Amino acid sequence: MTSYTKSPLEHGYANQFLQIEVGSGSIRINPLDPATRDFFIGGRGLGLYLLYRSLTPQTSAFDPENPLILSPGPLGGIPHFPGTSKCMAISLSPLTRIPGVSNFGGHFGAYLKYAGFDALEIIGKAENPLMIVIDGFKNQITLEPAPDVDQVFDLEKTIVDQFMNRGYGKKDIVFLTTGIGAARTTYGCINSHYYDPAKAVNGTRGIFRTKQAGRTGLGTVMRDKNVRAVVVLADYPKGENPYGAQDWERVKKAGHKLHQVVKEVDPQSLQMYRKGSAGLISFMNQEAFQSLPVKNYQLGSDPRAGQICGSAYAERLFVHQGMDGCFPGCNLRCTKGGPVTLTSGGHRERVWVDGPEYETAAAFGSNLSIWNPEFIMEANWHCDNYGIDTITVAVIMAFLMESFQRGYLTKEDTGGFELNWDDEKTALDFIHQVARGETELAATAGRGMQEVVNWVAEKYTRRTGRPASLEELEQFAMQAKGLPFSLYRTHRSLSMQGSYAAASDIGAHHAAAWLIKVDLLGAFPTLADKARALITYPRVRLGNDNLGLCKLPWVDVFNPESKERKNTDIYINPASQEIYAELYNGMLGTELTWEQIFEQTDRDINLQRVMNMLVFEKATGDYDWLPDRAIGPTDDELYLAEKDFHDQEVARLLGKPVADVAALDVSEKREILMRRRKEELRKLIDTYYQERGWTGKGIPTPETLKRIGLWDFLKEETREKIGAVAGG
């Protein structure tokens, strides 16, 4: 046990971070250097810097030296403003080999700060299963034997009972867990548990709910360190200015103003308070957009999508009593969930399911061509219970289904197991097999998309005697930098293609630049507009990750006052950005515009690119690309599925009448279309590099790094590497 002291929060900071070496049991409380704090802000930025400081170019995700960092931000944990309890998980990713970053909601980030720490850094590997306990009531840190439980929701009950028996109330207890699936895959997720007194299941009122740090396999890192749970015991700060704001009245006024915007706008627009993010399915499924992935992103809409859209959940599956915010004070109330009866696995009971979010609903729904919302909720629950990322396992599953569809795989290759579209039972069986590593196919799928591609090619060659083209398989293996795609079909959004390929340095995820919706609405008409958006939107989105804020009250609730702004991008919702600037300035005692606040994000964006370069070296830019399926139709049949749209685009590209194009050979038209789309994407990426001040290979130059102040925080060996690679 280690005792510590904590000071009142100052400008939202605890001004210290906790480092635990779980192998030796060493516990260190370190002051947070003001220069580092003020430069990297917090959350993602601070976490990336702590990660960078701990690594060498030779460090791998499974080395004891690779830290798992949990980091909220200075604006997190303030219930007077909507959406203020995001926390970041950061580590080298076992799935991609480069820094992995994942944000998650719930109370953990806030409670960690209330307990006295701006970040927790976990290094080493414990010999036996371990539970870290940070007691903010007693100001004590202990490392305890963890309950020997491999499934998350059984572990949840054990932890809650244990701490209630010690005299803590349920609202005092927040914790992180992962499960057996994280030990069997490279894409384990971390579950963030918190108490909701309003919800009920099986006659019991008051349940623990979960949010996930799902992407990049950080649950696998946690499990590899033999850390089964991280528990924080804390309570909200008290007093007239409990979070140490420079101007507390200014902060409260900003919170009230955004509360009003959410209250007035959301019920008239997306209705997140009833549908959650699953309401996005209807938008993406529109005939004009074709952006809902169907059958491994082959198609972009389906008439059955209404069966799994937000309304389907809101009307008969989601439970609406209570606030449904993942932290007090958030009136967006988008954390939806409800009960479902399990049909597979060791549990055959009625359980509470948190979700599905849009990503999970599309991943297990349209992308597998399964149109049953109860199935989606059950798949969601099992993944959370095993501790695996819903997006990754579902997108790998879709690739395997298409491999069966196209004859690259048969039951002969898999010992009789076959994955087909619209097969709920087999899909659930596969989740269980992957989580336990039960078969050769499941164990391979647990290692990630590229391993699966190689395995399918090997099986095809062994069965047929003919070489399988990796190039053909990789056309529909939906990943970038090793990370399977989040659930947007990008054929009609060049901006989103650029986001997945280049602006998202963790791989194909939408956290950095979710541009598809506003791009489909016409926000970025020119290539230059799209390239600028790849700069400005990640500044805001990842800047929120640094501050400890949820993006949804900004991005999904359009402030009507933004329409009145002149000479600006109204789609970035500038009127609400000004409210966020009031919160920031009121807390930190600055007087910055929202543009100036979020320009600071360039520091950690460049740091992450530098860290990618340390892994990829001169090939860094080569990884800024997408599989063909993300760009356009990969065969003639898929061209014909959207023939009228494709013919019109080819006609525009060739400057010919549509009637003349319609008479051309389908293969010829498709080749023209794909070649020109690839050229457009290449131009966009090159323009993005120029806007960033990077080389043509996507490497930040020394001049750029010096201009933004990052150079001074880099190790000498990193500076030498940048000079060699950027100049090569």
C-alpha positions in Angstrom: 0.0 0.0 0.0 1.2 3.5 -0.9 -0.3 6.7 0.7 -0.3 9.9 -1.2 -1.4 13.5 -0.9 -3.6 15.5 -3.3 -4.2 19.1 -3.7 -7.4 20.9 -4.8 -7.9 20.9 -8.6 -6.3 23.9 -10.3 -7.7 24.9 -13.7 -9.0 21.4 -14.0 -5.6 19.7 -13.3 -4.6 17.5 -10.4 -1.0 18.4 -11.3 0.4 14.9 -10.7 0.4 11.5 -12.5 0.7 8.0 -11.2 3.1 5.4 -12.5 2.8 1.8 -11.4 5.3 -0.9 -12.4 3.1 -4.0 -11.9 6.0 -6.5 -12.1 7.9 -5.1 -9.1 5.0 -3.5 -7.4 6.7 -0.1 -7.5 4.3 2.9 -7.2 5.5 6.4 -8.0 3.5 9.7 -7.8 5.1 12.2 -10.2 4.5 15.9 -10.4 3.2 17.0 -13.8 5.7 19.3 -15.3 3.9 22.6 -16.1 5.7 23.0 -19.4 4.7 19.5 -20.5 1.1 20.0 -19.2 0.6 23.3 -21.0 2.1 22.1 -24.3 0.3 18.7 -24.5 -2.8 19.9 -22.6 -4.0 16.4 -21.4 -5.9 13.4 -22.6 -4.6 12.1 -25.9 -1.8 14.6 -26.2 -0.3 14.0 -22.7 -0.8 10.3 -23.1 1.1 10.2 -26.4 3.9 12.1 -24.9 4.2 9.8 -21.9 4.1 6.8 -24.4 6.8 8.4 -26.6 9.0 9.1 -23.6 8.9 5.4 -22.5 9.7 3.8 -25.8 12.6 3.0 -28.0 12.3 2.2 -31.7 12.7 -1.5 -30.8 9.9 -1.6 -28.2 6.9 -3.9 -29.2 3.4 -3.9 -27.8 4.1 -7.0 -25.7 7.3 -5.7 -24.1 7.0 -4.9 -20.4 8.3 -1.4 -21.2 5.3 -0.6 -23.3 3.1 1.5 -21.0 -0.7 1.4 -20.9 -1.7 5.0 -20.2 -5.1 6.2 -19.0 -5.5 10.0 -19.3 -8.5 12.4 -18.9 -8.1 16.1 -19.7 -8.5 19.4 -17.8 -12.1 19.9 -18.9 -13.2 16.3 -18.0 -15.3 15.6 -15.0 -17.3 18.9 -14.8 -21.0 18.0 -14.7 -22.0 21.5 -15.3 -21.2 21.1 -19.1 -22.5 18.4 -21.4 -20.2 15.5 -22.3 -17.3 16.0 -19.9 -16.1 12.5 -18.9 -14.1 11.1 -21.8 -10.9 9.4 -21.0 -8.1 8.2 -23.3 -6.4 4.9 -23.4 -3.0 5.0 -25.1 -0.3 2.3 -25.8 1.5 0.6 -28.6 -1.1 -1.4 -30.4 -0.6 -5.1 -30.7 -2.8 -5.0 -33.8 -1.0 -2.3 -35.8 2.4 -2.0 -34.1 2.1 1.8 -34.0 0.6 3.9 -31.2 -3.0 2.9 -30.5 -5.4 5.4 -29.0 -9.0 4.9 -27.9 -11.4 7.2 -26.1 -14.1 5.9 -23.7 -16.9 7.3 -21.6 -18.3 6.6 -18.2 -17.0 8.0 -15.0 -13.4 6.6 -14.9 -11.6 9.6 -16.2 -13.4 12.0 -13.9 -12.9 9.8 -10.8 -9.2 9.3 -11.6 -8.8 13.1 -11.5 -11.0 13.4 -8.4 -8.7 10.9 -6.8 -5.8 13.1 -7.5 -4.2 12.1 -10.9 -4.1 13.6 -14.4 -2.9 10.2 -15.8 -2.2 6.7 -14.8 0.8 4.9 -16.5 1.0 1.1 -16.1 4.2 -0.6 -17.0 5.7 -4.1 -16.6 4.0 -7.4 -16.3 2.5 -8.9 -13.1 3.4 -12.5 -12.3 -0.2 -13.2 -11.1 -3.5 -11.6 -12.0 -3.6 -8.2 -10.4 -6.2 -5.5 -9.5 -5.0 -1.9 -9.1 -7.0 0.0 -6.5 -6.8 3.8 -6.2 -8.7 5.0 -3.1 -9.4 8.7 -3.3 -11.2 8.6 0.0 -8.2 7.3 1.9 -5.6 8.6 -0.5 -4.1 5.1 -0.8 -3.0 2.9 -3.7 -2.9 -0.9 -3.4 -2.1 -3.7 -5.7 -4.3 -6.7 -4.9 -4.8 -10.2 -6.2 -7.5 -10.0 -8.9 -10.6 -12.3 -8.8 -9.9 -15.3 -11.0 -12.7 -14.6 -13.4 -12.4 -14.5 -17.2 -15.7 -13.1 -18.3 -16.3 -9.4 -17.8 -19.8 -9.3 -16.3 -19.0 -12.0 -13.8 -15.9 -10.1 -12.9 -18.0 -6.9 -12.6 -20.3 -8.5 -10.0 -17.4 -9.9 -8.0 -15.7 -6.5 -7.9 -18.9 -4.6 -6.9 -19.7 -7.1 -4.1 -16.1 -7.0 -2.8 -16.0 -3.2 -2.5 -19.6 -2.9 -1.1 -18.5 -5.4 1.6 -15.7 -2.9 2.4 -18.3 -0.2 3.0 -18.3 1.7 -0.3 -21.5 2.7 -2.0 -22.1 1.7 -5.6 -21.8 5.3 -6.8 -18.3 5.5 -5.2 -17.0 2.7 -7.4 -15.8 2.9 -11.0 -13.5 0.5 -12.7 -11.9 -0.9 -15.8 -11.9 -4.5 -16.9 -11.2 -6.8 -19.8 -11.8 -10.5 -20.4 -10.5 -13.7 -21.8 -11.1 -12.5 -25.4 -8.4 -9.8 -24.9 -5.9 -12.6 -24.1 -6.8 -14.6 -27.2 -6.8 -11.7 -29.8 -4.8 -8.6 -30.7 -7.9 -6.4 -30.5 -9.1 -6.7 -26.9 -11.2 -3.8 -25.6 -11.3 -2.2 -22.1 -14.7 -1.9 -20.4 -15.4 1.2 -18.3 -18.0 0.4 -15.6 -20.1 2.9 -13.7 -23.3 2.8 -11.7 -26.7 3.9 -13.1 -29.3 4.0 -10.3 -32.3 4.4 -12.7 -32.0 1.4 -14.9 -33.4 -2.0 -14.0 -33.1 -5.6 -15.4 -34.6 -8.8 -14.1 -36.4 -6.9 -11.4 -33.3 -5.3 -9.9 -33.2 -1.5 -10.0 -29.8 0.1 -10.2 -27.2 -1.6 -12.5 -23.6 -1.1 -13.5 -23.2 0.0 -17.1 -20.2 0.0 -19.5 -18.6 2.0 -22.1 -15.6 0.7 -24.1 -12.1 1.7 -25.2 -12.7 -0.6 -28.2 -10.1 0.2 -30.9 -6.5 -0.7 -31.5 -6.3 -3.6 -29.0 -5.5 -1.8 -25.7 -7.5 -4.4 -23.7 -5.0 -6.9 -25.0 -2.1 -4.8 -23.6 -3.9 -4.6 -20.3 -4.5 -8.4 -20.2 -0.9 -9.0 -21.3 0.3 -7.0 -18.2 -1.9 -9.4 -16.2 -4.0 -6.5 -14.9 -7.6 -7.7 -14.7 -9.1 -4.5 -13.3 -8.3 -0.9 -12.3 -10.6 0.4 -9.6 -11.0 4.0 -8.6 -12.9 5.0 -5.4 -13.8 8.7 -5.3 -16.4 11.4 -4.9 -17.1 14.6 -6.6 -15.1 17.7 -5.4 -17.0 20.0 -3.2 -16.9 23.8 -2.6 -17.7 27.0 -4.4 -15.2 26.4 -7.2 -14.7 22.6 -7.0 -12.7 22.2 -10.2 -10.4 25.1 -9.8 -11.7 27.2 -12.6 -10.2 30.6 -13.2 -13.7 32.0 -13.7 -16.3 29.6 -12.4 -19.3 31.7 -13.3 -18.1 31.9 -16.9 -17.8 28.1 -17.0 -21.3 27.6 -15.6 -22.8 30.1 -18.1 -21.1 28.2 -21.0 -22.5 24.9 -19.7 -26.0 26.4 -19.4 -25.8 27.8 -22.9 -24.8 24.4 -24.5 -27.4 22.6 -22.4 -30.1 24.9 -24.0 -28.8 24.2 -27.5 -28.9 20.4 -26.9 -32.4 20.6 -25.3 -33.9 22.6 -28.2 -32.1 21.0 -31.1 -31.7 17.3 -30.5 -35.5 16.4 -30.2 -36.0 18.2 -33.6 -33.1 16.6 -35.4 -31.3 13.3 -34.6 -33.1 12.4 -31.4 -30.1 11.0 -29.8 -31.9 11.0 -26.5 -34.1 8.2 -27.9 -32.2 6.5 -30.7 -28.6 6.9 -29.6 -26.0 6.9 -32.4 -27.9 4.0 -34.1 -30.1 6.7 -35.6 -27.3 7.4 -38.1 -28.1 4.2 -40.0 -31.1 5.8 -41.7 -28.9 8.7 -43.0 -26.1 6.6 -44.3 -28.6 4.2 -46.0 -30.1 6.9 -48.2 -30.2 6.0 -51.9 -28.3 9.3 -52.7 -25.5 8.6 -50.3 -24.9 4.8 -50.5 -22.7 5.0 -47.4 -24.1 2.2 -45.1 -21.7 -0.8 -45.6 -23.6 -3.9 -46.8 -22.0 -7.3 -47.2 -18.4 -6.2 -46.5 -18.8 -2.7 -48.0 -19.9 -4.2 -51.4 -23.1 -2.2 -51.4 -24.1 1.1 -49.7 -27.8 0.7 -48.9 -30.4 -2.0 -48.4 -34.2 -1.8 -48.1 -34.1 -3.8 -44.9 -32.0 -1.3 -43.1 -35.1 0.1 -41.4 -35.2 -3.1 -39.3 -32.0 -2.1 -37.5 -32.2 1.7 -37.6 -32.5 3.9 -34.5 -36.2 3.9 -34.5 -36.4 0.1 -34.3 -34.3 0.2 -31.1 -36.0 3.3 -29.7 -39.6 1.9 -30.1 -39.2 -1.6 -28.7 -35.8 -2.3 -27.3 -34.2 0.7 -25.6 -35.3 1.5 -22.0 -35.9 5.3 -21.7 -36.2 5.9 -18.0 -33.4 7.9 -16.4 -31.1 10.4 -18.0 -29.0 8.0 -20.2 -25.9 10.3 -20.1 -22.7 8.4 -19.5 -21.8 11.2 -17.0 -24.0 13.5 -14.9 -24.9 16.8 -16.5 -25.0 15.6 -20.1 -28.5 16.1 -21.4 -27.8 14.6 -24.9 -28.6 11.3 -23.2 -27.3 9.1 -26.0 -26.1 6.2 -23.9 -28.9 3.9 -24.8 -29.5 0.3 -23.9 -32.0 -2.4 -23.0 -32.5 -6.0 -22.0 -32.2 -8.9 -24.4 -32.4 -12.7 -23.9 -29.2 -14.5 -24.9 -29.4 -17.5 -27.2 -25.8 -18.7 -27.3 -22.7 -19.2 -25.2 -22.6 -20.3 -21.6 -25.2 -17.7 -20.6 -28.8 -18.3 -21.5 -30.5 -15.5 -19.6 -32.0 -12.0 -19.9 -29.2 -9.4 -19.6 -28.7 -5.7 -19.9 -27.0 -4.6 -23.1 -25.3 -1.2 -23.4 -25.8 -0.2 -27.0 -25.6 -0.8 -29.8 -23.8 2.3 -31.0 -24.0 3.0 -34.8 -20.7 1.3 -35.4 -21.7 -2.0 -33.8 -25.2 -1.9 -35.3 -23.8 -1.5 -38.8 -20.9 -4.0 -38.2 -23.1 -6.9 -37.0 -26.1 -5.8 -39.0 -25.9 -4.5 -42.5 -22.2 -5.4 -43.1 -23.0 -9.1 -42.3 -26.4 -8.8 -44.0 -28.2 -9.6 -40.8 -31.3 -7.5 -40.0 -32.2 -8.6 -36.5 -31.6 -6.0 -33.8 -31.8 -8.6 -31.0 -29.0 -10.5 -32.7 -26.9 -7.3 -32.9 -27.5 -6.6 -29.2 -26.6 -10.2 -28.2 -23.4 -10.0 -30.3 -22.6 -6.6 -28.7 -23.0 -8.2 -25.2 -20.8 -11.2 -25.9 -18.0 -9.0 -27.3 -18.1 -6.8 -24.2 -18.2 -9.8 -22.0 -15.2 -11.3 -23.6 -13.4 -8.0 -23.9 -13.0 -7.8 -27.7 -13.6 -4.9 -30.1 -17.0 -5.3 -31.9 -15.8 -3.4 -35.0 -12.7 -5.4 -35.6 -14.2 -8.9 -35.1 -17.3 -8.0 -37.2 -15.2 -6.6 -40.1 -12.9 -9.6 -40.1 -16.0 -11.8 -40.1 -17.4 -9.9 -43.1 -14.1 -10.4 -45.0 -14.3 -14.2 -44.3 -18.0 -14.3 -45.5 -17.0 -12.6 -48.8 -14.1 -15.1 -49.1 -16.6 -17.9 -48.9 -18.9 -16.0 -51.3 -16.1 -15.7 -53.9 -14.7 -19.3 -53.5 -11.5 -18.3 -51.8 -12.6 -20.4 -48.8 -14.7 -23.6 -48.5 -15.7 -25.8 -45.7 -12.9 -28.1 -46.8 -10.5 -25.4 -45.6 -12.1 -24.8 -42.3 -13.0 -28.3 -41.0 -16.6 -27.9 -42.0 -17.2 -24.4 -40.5 -18.8 -22.0 -43.0 -19.6 -18.3 -42.6 -22.4 -17.0 -44.8 -24.4 -13.8 -45.0 -27.5 -13.6 -42.9 -26.5 -16.5 -40.7 -27.1 -15.4 -37.1 -26.2 -18.7 -35.4 -22.9 -19.2 -37.1 -21.9 -15.5 -36.6 -22.5 -15.9 -32.8 -20.6 -19.2 -32.8 -17.7 -17.5 -34.5 -17.6 -14.8 -31.8 -17.3 -17.5 -29.1 -14.6 -19.3 -31.0 -12.5 -16.2 -31.6 -12.8 -15.2 -27.9 -11.5 -18.6 -26.8 -9.1 -19.2 -29.8 -10.9 -22.6 -30.3 -10.1 -23.4 -33.9 -7.3 -22.6 -36.4 -9.6 -20.2 -38.2 -10.7 -18.5 -35.0 -7.1 -18.2 -33.7 -6.0 -16.7 -37.0 -8.9 -14.3 -36.9 -7.8 -13.2 -33.4 -4.4 -12.1 -34.8 -5.9 -9.5 -37.1 -6.9 -8.8 -40.7 -3.5 -9.3 -42.4 -3.0 -12.6 -40.8 -6.5 -13.7 -42.0 -5.7 -12.6 -45.6 -2.5 -14.6 -45.6 -4.2 -17.6 -44.1 -7.0 -17.6 -46.7 -4.5 -17.3 -49.5 -2.6 -20.3 -48.1 -5.7 -22.4 -47.7 -6.8 -21.6 -51.3 -3.5 -22.6 -52.7 -3.3 -25.8 -50.7 -6.8 -26.8 -51.9 -6.5 -25.8 -55.6 -2.8 -26.0 -56.3 -3.1 -22.5 -57.8 -1.5 -19.4 -56.2 -4.0 -17.1 -54.6 -3.5 -13.4 -55.4 -2.9 -11.5 -52.2 -3.5 -8.4 -54.3 -7.0 -9.6 -55.1 -7.8 -10.6 -51.5 -6.5 -7.3 -50.2 -8.9 -5.4 -52.4 -11.7 -6.3 -50.1 -9.8 -6.8 -46.8 -11.1 -3.6 -45.2 -8.2 -2.2 -43.2 -5.7 0.6 -43.2 -2.4 0.4 -41.2 -3.7 -2.9 -39.9 -6.8 -1.5 -38.3 -10.2 -2.7 -39.7 -12.5 0.0 -41.0 -15.1 1.6 -38.8 -18.5 1.4 -40.5 -18.6 3.9 -43.4 -18.6 3.0 -47.1 -16.6 5.8 -48.6 -17.3 5.5 -52.3 -19.1 8.8 -52.4 -16.9 10.7 -50.0 -13.4 11.5 -51.1 -12.9 13.4 -47.9 -13.6 10.3 -45.8 -11.3 8.3 -48.0 -8.6 10.8 -47.1 -9.5 10.6 -43.5 -9.2 6.9 -43.3 -6.0 6.8 -45.4 -3.9 9.7 -44.1 -5.5 11.9 -41.4 -6.2 9.0 -39.0 -2.8 7.9 -37.8 -4.1 5.0 -35.7 -5.6 3.4 -38.9 -9.0 3.3 -40.5 -11.1 4.9 -37.7 -13.3 8.0 -37.8 -12.2 9.6 -34.5 -9.8 12.0 -36.1 -11.8 13.2 -39.1 -15.5 12.1 -39.3 -16.1 14.0 -42.5 -18.5 11.8 -44.4 -21.8 13.3 -43.3 -20.9 16.9 -44.1 -19.1 15.9 -47.2 -22.2 14.1 -48.5 -24.1 17.3 -47.7 -21.8 19.3 -50.0 -19.5 21.0 -47.4 -16.3 20.6 -49.3 -16.8 21.2 -53.0 -13.2 21.5 -54.1 -10.0 19.4 -53.5 -8.5 22.3 -51.6 -11.6 22.4 -49.3 -11.3 18.7 -48.6 -7.6 19.0 -47.8 -8.3 21.9 -45.4 -11.0 19.9 -43.7 -8.4 17.1 -43.1 -6.6 19.8 -41.1 -9.4 21.7 -39.3 -11.7 18.9 -38.3 -9.0 16.7 -36.7 -7.9 19.7 -34.7 -11.3 19.9 -33.1 -12.1 16.2 -32.8 -8.7 15.2 -31.4 -8.6 18.4 -29.4 -11.7 17.3 -27.6 -9.8 14.1 -26.8 -7.1 16.2 -25.2 -9.5 18.1 -23.1 -11.6 15.2 -21.8 -14.7 16.1 -23.9 -17.2 14.1 -25.8 -17.6 15.1 -29.5 -21.3 14.4 -29.8 -22.8 17.6 -28.3 -20.8 19.5 -30.8 -20.8 17.3 -33.9 -24.4 15.9 -33.7 -26.2 18.9 -32.4 -26.1 21.7 -34.9 -26.4 25.1 -33.3 -28.9 27.2 -35.3 -26.7 30.3 -34.8 -23.9 28.7 -36.9 -26.0 29.3 -40.0 -25.6 33.1 -39.4 -21.8 33.0 -39.3 -20.0 34.6 -42.3 -16.8 33.7 -44.1 -16.4 30.4 -42.2 -17.2 26.8 -42.5 -20.7 26.6 -40.9 -20.6 22.8 -40.9 -17.9 22.8 -38.2 -20.6 24.4 -36.0 -18.8 27.6 -35.1 -21.5 28.9 -32.8 -21.1 25.9 -30.5 -17.3 26.0 -30.8 -17.5 29.5 -29.3 -19.3 28.0 -26.3 -16.5 25.4 -25.9 -14.0 28.3 -26.0 -15.9 29.9 -23.1 -15.5 26.7 -21.1 -11.8 26.4 -21.9 -11.0 30.1 -21.2 -13.1 30.1 -18.0 -11.3 27.0 -16.7 -7.7 27.7 -17.8 -7.7 31.5 -17.5 -6.9 32.2 -21.1 -8.5 34.4 -23.8 -8.2 32.3 -26.9 -10.5 31.9 -29.9 -11.8 28.4 -30.5 -9.5 28.3 -33.6 -6.5 29.1 -31.5 -7.5 26.5 -28.9 -7.7 23.7 -31.3 -4.7 24.7 -33.4 -2.7 23.4 -30.4 -3.8 19.9 -31.4 -1.2 20.0 -34.3 1.4 19.3 -31.6 0.1 15.8 -30.8 -1.0 15.1 -34.4 2.6 15.6 -35.4 3.9 13.6 -32.5 1.8 10.7 -33.4 3.0 10.9 -37.0 6.6 11.0 -35.8 6.0 7.9 -33.7 4.5 6.1 -36.8 7.6 7.1 -38.7 9.8 5.5 -36.1 8.1 2.2 -37.0 7.4 2.6 -40.7 10.5 4.8 -41.5 10.7 5.8 -45.2 7.6 3.7 -46.0 5.4 5.9 -43.8 3.6 7.4 -46.7 3.0 3.9 -48.2 0.7 3.1 -45.3 -1.5 6.1 -46.1 -3.6 4.2 -48.6 -6.9 2.2 -48.8 -8.0 -1.1 -50.2 -9.7 -0.7 -53.6 -13.1 -1.6 -52.1 -13.0 1.7 -50.2 -12.5 3.6 -53.4 -15.0 2.1 -55.8 -16.5 -1.0 -57.4 -14.0 -3.8 -57.4 -15.8 -5.9 -60.0 -18.2 -5.4 -62.8 -21.2 -6.7 -60.9 -20.7 -4.0 -58.2 -20.4 -1.3 -60.9 -23.7 -2.4 -62.3 -25.4 -2.3 -58.9 -25.0 1.5 -59.1 -24.9 1.8 -62.8 -26.7 5.1 -63.3 -24.5 6.9 -60.8 -21.3 5.4 -62.1 -22.1 6.1 -65.7 -22.8 9.7 -64.9 -19.5 10.0 -63.1 -17.6 8.4 -66.0 -19.4 10.7 -68.4 -18.3 13.7 -66.3 -14.7 12.5 -66.2 -14.6 11.9 -69.9 -16.6 14.9 -70.9 -19.0 12.7 -72.9 -22.8 12.3 -73.0 -24.1 9.7 -70.6 -25.7 7.8 -73.5 -22.3 7.3 -75.1 -20.8 6.1 -71.8 -23.7 3.7 -71.3 -22.8 1.9 -74.5 -19.2 1.2 -73.4 -18.0 -2.1 -72.0 -18.6 -2.4 -68.2 -15.0 -3.4 -67.5 -13.7 -0.5 -69.5 -15.9 2.0 -67.6 -15.0 0.5 -64.3 -11.3 0.7 -65.0 -11.7 4.4 -66.0 -13.6 5.1 -62.9 -11.2 3.4 -60.5 -8.1 4.9 -62.1 -9.5 8.4 -61.9 -10.7 8.0 -58.3 -7.3 6.7 -57.2 -5.7 9.7 -58.9 -8.1 12.0 -57.0 -7.3 10.3 -53.7 -3.5 10.6 -54.4 -3.9 14.3 -55.1 -5.9 14.8 -51.9 -3.3 13.0 -49.8 -0.4 15.0 -51.4 -2.3 18.3 -50.8 -2.9 17.2 -47.2 0.8 16.6 -46.7 1.6 20.0 -48.1 -1.0 21.7 -45.8 0.6 19.9 -42.8 4.1 20.8 -43.7 5.2 17.2 -44.3 7.3 15.7 -47.0 5.9 13.9 -50.0 6.3 10.7 -48.0 4.2 12.0 -45.2 7.0 12.8 -42.8 7.0 16.0 -40.7 9.9 18.1 -41.5 12.3 19.5 -38.9 11.1 23.0 -39.9 7.5 22.1 -39.2 8.3 20.5 -35.9 10.3 23.5 -34.8 7.6 25.9 -35.9 4.9 24.3 -33.7 7.4 23.8 -30.8 7.5 20.0 -30.8 11.1 19.7 -31.7 12.2 20.6 -28.2 10.3 17.7 -26.7 11.9 15.1 -29.0 14.8 12.8 -28.2 18.1 13.4 -30.0 17.9 10.0 -31.7 14.4 10.9 -33.0 15.6 14.2 -34.4 18.4 12.4 -36.2 16.0 9.9 -37.6 13.6 12.6 -38.8 16.5 14.4 -40.5 17.6 11.2 -42.3 14.1 10.0 -43.3 12.6 13.4 -44.2 15.6 14.3 -46.3 15.9 10.9 -47.9 
